[in-house]
Amino acid sequence: MNGPIAQTTEEVTLLVGYARKSNGGGAIKISINKQAFEDCETYTTSDGQTYIPLVIGLSALRRVIDGERAVTTVSQLKTQ
């Protein structure tokens, strides 16, 4: 029996930068690579504003906050 072919989408992660705790420990510093940022996909809201969606893994960020890790990644998830 022939039916529709299931299409799969593959999620690709684009490394955009890093997040780390500030030297004073009171903030999270985000460093973004300019070229990677320019390669990111964007979306536009109904009011015409354009955004770049980025993600930071919550458990990895918690380890940075708790001092268990020095840095974690800032990425964009792309669907191909």
C-alpha positions as CSV (number, residue, x, y, z in Angstrom):
1,M,0.0,0.0,0.0
2,N,1.4,3.4,-1.0
3,G,0.7,6.3,1.4
4,P,2.1,9.7,1.9
5,I,5.8,9.9,2.6
6,A,6.5,11.0,6.0
7,Q,8.7,14.2,6.0
8,T,11.1,14.6,8.8
9,T,12.5,17.9,9.9
10,E,16.0,18.1,11.2
11,E,16.9,20.6,13.8
12,V,20.3,22.2,13.4
13,T,22.0,24.2,16.1
14,L,23.9,27.3,15.2
15,L,26.4,28.4,17.8
16,V,26.1,32.1,18.2
17,G,28.0,32.9,21.4
18,Y,28.6,32.2,25.1
19,A,27.0,33.1,28.4
20,R,29.0,33.4,31.6
21,K,28.8,34.9,35.1
22,S,30.2,38.4,35.4
23,N,33.4,38.9,37.5
24,G,31.3,40.3,40.3
25,G,28.8,37.5,40.1
26,G,25.8,39.7,40.0
27,A,24.9,39.3,36.3
28,I,25.1,36.9,33.3
29,K,27.3,38.3,30.5
30,I,26.3,37.3,27.0
31,S,29.0,37.5,24.2
32,I,27.7,37.1,20.7
33,N,29.8,36.5,17.6
34,K,29.0,39.2,15.1
35,Q,29.3,37.0,12.0
36,A,27.2,34.2,13.5
37,F,24.6,36.8,14.6
38,E,24.4,38.0,11.0
39,D,23.8,34.4,9.9
40,C,20.8,33.9,12.2
41,E,17.2,33.6,11.0
42,T,14.8,36.3,12.1
43,Y,11.1,36.6,12.5
44,T,8.9,39.7,12.4
45,T,6.0,40.4,14.7
46,S,2.7,42.0,13.7
47,D,3.9,45.4,14.8
48,G,6.8,45.2,12.4
49,Q,9.6,44.6,14.9
50,T,12.2,42.0,13.8
51,Y,13.7,39.6,16.3
52,I,16.4,36.9,16.4
53,P,15.3,33.9,18.5
54,L,18.2,32.5,20.6
55,V,18.3,29.8,23.2
56,I,20.4,29.0,26.3
57,G,19.9,25.6,27.9
58,L,18.4,26.1,31.3
59,S,20.3,23.3,33.1
60,A,23.6,24.5,31.6
61,L,22.8,28.1,32.6
62,R,22.0,26.9,36.2
63,R,25.5,25.3,36.3
64,V,27.1,28.5,35.3
65,I,25.1,30.4,37.9
66,D,26.0,27.9,40.6
67,G,29.7,28.1,39.6
68,E,29.9,24.5,38.3
69,R,30.7,25.6,34.8
70,A,32.6,28.7,33.5
71,V,30.5,29.2,30.3
72,T,27.6,27.8,28.3
73,T,26.5,28.3,24.7
74,V,24.0,30.7,23.2
75,S,22.5,29.1,20.1
76,Q,19.8,29.4,17.5
77,L,17.8,26.3,16.6
78,K,17.2,26.1,12.9
79,T,14.8,23.7,11.2
80,Q,15.9,22.3,7.9
